[in-house]
Amino acid sequence: MKKPTTYTAIACLCIYAATACTRDVPMVSLGIDDTYYIARMQKLDLKPALTGSEYIWRVNNEIVSRQRDYIFLSGKEGRYEVSFEIVDKDTPYKYDFVINVVHEEVEYSPYISKVLEYCPAPGQFVNEMPEYAEGDTYADILRKAEECISGTNDIMISLGGYGGYVTFAFDHTVMNVEGENDFRIWGNAFYELTNPDAKGGSAEPGIIMVSYDANCNGLPDDEWYELAGSEYYKPATLHNFSITYRRPDPSQTPVENEDGYLSDIYYIPWTDSEGNTGYIAKNTFHGQSYYPLWVEDDELTFSGSRLMPNGIDISGTGRYYVLYAYDWGYVDNHPNEFEELNSFDIGNAVDKDGKKVHLPGADFIRVYTGLNQYCGWLGETSTEISRARDLHIALPGVPLPDPVSE
């Protein structure tokens, strides 16, 4: 059976590589017997030329979309029978084709392949982790951040105070597998030895955002969704919170605290959306600038959700703070040896109104410091990360328990 010659159906094939869809693949006509081969965890961006009143996409007889355009994506190898139907009383149309999902020619890395943004808020480890060198541009710092946390490099980077963030990607889409954690992130949290069961010590929770590259341009410019952790719906958690930091005044005379461990208690001023003001103090342990030296702007503004403070001064004198971990869902919140508590499910994604959304996967992952908190000589609470892994990609020589499936 031949397709009617009065109609033309066109699809754009986008092979996803290094977290991007390439649009320079030639347009091809889709007939009933058309067949495609695409690697697992890569996108096939289908854009039919015809229009109608309604549209129906089916994969293996299951309706998967009613939009005109459809992105096919699968983490499971195999043959997929696809049909596209235009429901229209004047020009109804239907065609069928096959997509074969195959194993990638070059094995995917289970680890970070690209850092797309590194925008820390001021903090005591900024300009040290990674290290700023005189004359470094943003591109230099971005490269250094990538060198630190890509692959298995395991070199810590700091996100600074509240809102500071890093955005990274893998060399493929991280699949959202129902009922499973999808990726893991390493930090440097630890429990204090005197009472480890209380899960307190150094927990500097970072909030996770994910984005799906729906426009297939390889850039993190689509909508972002927060992964709702254990604190998301609690009244003490603020949403739509923002904070603005100001560059320190070089002519300002430093003011030490009484104990002498803070060399400038009024170092970097900040104001927030709740009408509060405060400072990131400078301590005697880190003498470099805490304001990102590659940034030309005199103000930095960050926004998102803000978690309630988790630090308690158990000494009562400001000398011994314990930062307690939240239950689940945050980076740098529990020690790395607790794999389950440092692994995350894309299925927990919510929109800006807190409503759950279903994403096929995540192309971009962002982590930002979730607390605006200062704990004496410990300084500001700042999330640190050193590595991330896609849990659906097997490590060399270590097979996954079960194949990836949707």
Solvent accessible surface area in square Angstrom, and as a share of the most:
residue,aa,sasa,rsa
1,M,210,0.94
2,K,183,0.78
3,K,50,0.21
4,P,64,0.40
5,T,136,0.79
6,T,115,0.67
7,Y,59,0.22
8,T,68,0.40
9,A,0,0.00
10,I,48,0.24
11,A,3,0.02
12,C,7,0.04
13,L,29,0.14
14,C,0,0.00
15,I,65,0.33
16,Y,1,0.01
17,A,56,0.43
18,A,72,0.56
19,T,3,0.02
20,A,28,0.22
21,C,8,0.05
22,T,57,0.33
23,R,114,0.41
24,D,122,0.63
25,V,39,0.22
26,P,100,0.63
27,M,114,0.51
28,V,61,0.35
29,S,76,0.49
30,L,0,0.00
31,G,17,0.17
32,I,57,0.29
33,D,128,0.66
34,D,38,0.20
35,T,66,0.38
36,Y,20,0.08
37,Y,142,0.54
38,I,4,0.02
39,A,22,0.17
40,R,28,0.10
41,M,0,0.00
42,Q,10,0.04
43,K,0,0.00
44,L,0,0.00
45,D,4,0.02
46,L,1,0.00
47,K,68,0.29
48,P,3,0.02
49,A,49,0.38
50,L,36,0.18
51,T,85,0.49
52,G,24,0.23
53,S,84,0.54
54,E,94,0.42
55,Y,29,0.11
56,I,18,0.09
57,W,0,0.00
58,R,65,0.24
59,V,16,0.09
60,N,78,0.40
61,N,138,0.71
62,E,117,0.53
63,I,71,0.36
64,V,61,0.35
65,S,20,0.13
66,R,136,0.50
67,Q,125,0.56
68,R,88,0.32
69,D,60,0.31
70,Y,34,0.13
71,I,33,0.17
72,F,6,0.02
73,L,22,0.11
74,S,5,0.03
75,G,3,0.03
76,K,98,0.41
77,E,81,0.36
78,G,35,0.33
79,R,148,0.54
80,Y,28,0.11
81,E,95,0.42
82,V,3,0.02
83,S,13,0.08
84,F,0,0.00
85,E,45,0.20
86,I,2,0.01
87,V,54,0.31
88,D,26,0.13
89,K,191,0.81
90,D,109,0.57
91,T,53,0.31
92,P,84,0.53
93,Y,14,0.05
94,K,102,0.43
95,Y,2,0.01
96,D,52,0.27
97,F,3,0.01
98,V,20,0.11
99,I,0,0.00
100,N,24,0.12
101,V,5,0.03
102,V,60,0.35
103,H,75,0.33
104,E,11,0.05
105,E,181,0.81
106,V,124,0.71
107,E,118,0.53
108,Y,20,0.08
109,S,39,0.25
110,P,11,0.07
111,Y,24,0.09
112,I,3,0.02
113,S,43,0.28
114,K,96,0.41
115,V,0,0.00
116,L,36,0.18
117,E,40,0.18
118,Y,1,0.00
119,C,39,0.23
120,P,3,0.02
121,A,0,0.00
122,P,0,0.00
123,G,0,0.00
124,Q,9,0.04
125,F,54,0.22
126,V,0,0.00
127,N,9,0.05
128,E,69,0.31
129,M,45,0.20
130,P,9,0.06
131,E,118,0.53
132,Y,39,0.15
133,A,49,0.38
134,E,167,0.75
135,G,57,0.55
136,D,21,0.11
137,T,76,0.44
138,Y,85,0.32
139,A,69,0.53
140,D,38,0.20
141,I,0,0.00
142,L,37,0.19
143,R,116,0.42
144,K,41,0.17
145,A,0,0.00
146,E,42,0.19
147,E,89,0.40
148,C,13,0.08
149,I,0,0.00
150,S,18,0.12
151,G,26,0.25
152,T,83,0.48
153,N,75,0.38
154,D,66,0.34
155,I,96,0.49
156,M,48,0.22
157,I,0,0.00
158,S,0,0.00
159,L,0,0.00
160,G,1,0.01
161,G,3,0.03
162,Y,1,0.01
163,G,3,0.02
164,G,0,0.00
165,Y,46,0.17
166,V,0,0.00
167,T,0,0.00
168,F,0,0.00
169,A,1,0.00
170,F,3,0.01
171,D,35,0.18
172,H,0,0.00
173,T,0,0.00
174,V,1,0.00
175,M,3,0.01
176,N,16,0.08
177,V,7,0.04
178,E,154,0.69
179,G,75,0.72
180,E,86,0.39
181,N,40,0.20
182,D,0,0.00
183,F,0,0.00
184,R,30,0.11
185,I,0,0.00
186,W,29,0.10
187,G,2,0.02
188,N,63,0.32
189,A,10,0.07
190,F,119,0.50
191,Y,33,0.13
192,E,23,0.10
193,L,168,0.84
194,T,119,0.69
195,N,75,0.38
196,P,63,0.40
197,D,129,0.67
198,A,44,0.34
199,K,83,0.35
200,G,1,0.01
201,G,9,0.08
202,S,24,0.15
203,A,3,0.03
204,E,23,0.10
205,P,0,0.00
206,G,0,0.00
207,I,1,0.00
208,I,0,0.00
209,M,35,0.16
210,V,0,0.00
211,S,0,0.00
212,Y,23,0.09
213,D,0,0.00
214,A,58,0.45
215,N,58,0.30
216,C,0,0.00
217,N,58,0.30
218,G,9,0.09
219,L,98,0.49
220,P,27,0.17
221,D,82,0.43
222,D,26,0.14
223,E,95,0.43
224,W,44,0.15
225,Y,32,0.12
226,E,19,0.09
227,L,6,0.03
228,A,10,0.07
229,G,5,0.05
230,S,21,0.13
231,E,6,0.03
232,Y,13,0.05
233,Y,147,0.56
234,K,88,0.37
235,P,135,0.85
236,A,44,0.34
237,T,10,0.06
238,L,50,0.25
239,H,71,0.32
240,N,131,0.67
241,F,1,0.01
242,S,32,0.21
243,I,1,0.01
244,T,32,0.18
245,Y,0,0.00
246,R,111,0.40
247,R,74,0.27
248,P,23,0.15
249,D,76,0.40
250,P,134,0.85
251,S,96,0.62
252,Q,70,0.31
253,T,106,0.62
254,P,84,0.53
255,V,65,0.37
256,E,115,0.51
257,N,31,0.16
258,E,182,0.82
259,D,73,0.38
260,G,32,0.31
261,Y,36,0.14
262,L,16,0.08
263,S,34,0.22
264,D,10,0.05
265,I,47,0.24
266,Y,96,0.37
267,Y,21,0.08
268,I,0,0.00
269,P,22,0.14
270,W,34,0.12
271,T,58,0.34
272,D,17,0.09
273,S,61,0.40
274,E,96,0.43
275,G,69,0.66
276,N,71,0.36
277,T,101,0.59
278,G,16,0.15
279,Y,99,0.38
280,I,7,0.04
281,A,6,0.04
282,K,37,0.16
283,N,2,0.01
284,T,78,0.45
285,F,117,0.49
286,H,33,0.15
287,G,66,0.63
288,Q,41,0.18
289,S,30,0.19
290,Y,1,0.00
291,Y,1,0.01
292,P,1,0.00
293,L,78,0.39
294,W,28,0.10
295,V,31,0.18
296,E,160,0.72
297,D,93,0.48
298,D,91,0.47
299,E,94,0.42
300,L,27,0.14
301,T,87,0.51
302,F,16,0.07
303,S,77,0.49
304,G,23,0.22
305,S,5,0.03
306,R,43,0.16
307,L,2,0.01
308,M,78,0.35
309,P,84,0.53
310,N,11,0.05
311,G,22,0.22
312,I,97,0.49
313,D,42,0.22
314,I,86,0.44
315,S,48,0.31
316,G,65,0.63
317,T,92,0.53
318,G,13,0.12
319,R,139,0.51
320,Y,97,0.37
321,Y,47,0.18
322,V,2,0.01
323,L,9,0.04
324,Y,61,0.23
325,A,19,0.15
326,Y,16,0.06
327,D,95,0.49
328,W,113,0.40
329,G,11,0.11
330,Y,2,0.01
331,V,0,0.00
332,D,1,0.00
333,N,1,0.00
334,H,2,0.01
335,P,7,0.05
336,N,42,0.22
337,E,134,0.60
338,F,84,0.35
339,E,82,0.37
340,E,124,0.55
341,L,42,0.21
342,N,1,0.00
343,S,12,0.07
344,F,6,0.02
345,D,30,0.15
346,I,1,0.00
347,G,25,0.24
348,N,43,0.22
349,A,0,0.00
350,V,1,0.01
351,D,31,0.16
352,K,161,0.68
353,D,100,0.52
354,G,13,0.13
355,K,137,0.58
356,K,137,0.58
357,V,37,0.21
358,H,149,0.67
359,L,13,0.06
360,P,51,0.32
361,G,0,0.00
362,A,1,0.01
363,D,3,0.01
364,F,0,0.00
365,I,1,0.01
366,R,41,0.15
367,V,0,0.00
368,Y,11,0.04
369,T,0,0.00
370,G,0,0.00
371,L,1,0.00
372,N,37,0.19
373,Q,22,0.10
374,Y,65,0.25
375,C,3,0.02
376,G,13,0.12
377,W,91,0.32
378,L,65,0.32
379,G,1,0.01
380,E,8,0.04
381,T,2,0.01
382,S,1,0.00
383,T,0,0.00
384,E,3,0.01
385,I,0,0.00
386,S,6,0.04
387,R,40,0.15
388,A,0,0.00
389,R,32,0.12
390,D,0,0.00
391,L,30,0.15
392,H,7,0.03
393,I,7,0.03
394,A,40,0.31
395,L,51,0.25
396,P,121,0.76
397,G,82,0.78
398,V,88,0.51
399,P,112,0.71
400,L,50,0.25
401,P,126,0.79
402,D,102,0.53
403,P,112,0.70
404,V,14,0.08
405,S,47,0.30
406,E,110,0.49
